Amino acid sequence: AGDLDGALASVKEAGRRFPRSIVVLSTAADLHLRKGDVASARKIASQLKGFEPDHPSAALIEAEVAVREKKFETAAASLSSANARLNQPALA
């Protein structure tokens, strides 16, 4: 299981230095989910969508939150959205 509280403290410190980092925010959401704090993960997904609306990370976090809340149709829609974003051709 590891030290989730210690990891979360480190990630929060990184978040203070890099408040719009997709990696930092995604990691924080994952740690909150591992601790069972779905509300915090949902808040972070919302932040991610505000910063990077087309980035698949927010949709993936939203899907995990929805699964935890047993909102499977919402989870499927979020996964579909993430998949569509991942399969977009790169700009040349």
Residue pairs with C-beta under 8 A, 6 or more apart in sequence:
4 31
4 34
4 35
5 35
7 31
8 28
8 31
8 32
8 35
11 24
11 27
11 28
11 31
12 28
14 21
14 24
15 21
15 24
15 25
15 28
18 24
20 51
22 48
22 51
22 52
22 55
22 57
25 44
25 47
25 48
25 51
25 57
26 44
26 48
26 57
26 60
26 61
28 40
28 44
29 40
29 41
29 44
29 45
29 48
29 61
29 64
30 41
30 61
32 38
32 40
32 41
32 44
33 41
33 61
33 64
33 65
33 68
38 65
38 68
38 69
41 61
41 64
41 65
42 62
42 65
44 61
45 58
45 61
45 62
45 65
46 58
48 55
48 57
48 58
48 61
49 58
52 58
54 85
55 85
56 81
56 82
56 83
56 85
56 86
59 78
59 79
59 81
59 82
59 85
60 78
60 79
60 82
62 74
62 75
62 78
63 74
63 75
63 76
63 78
63 79
63 82
64 75
66 72
66 74
66 75
66 78
67 75
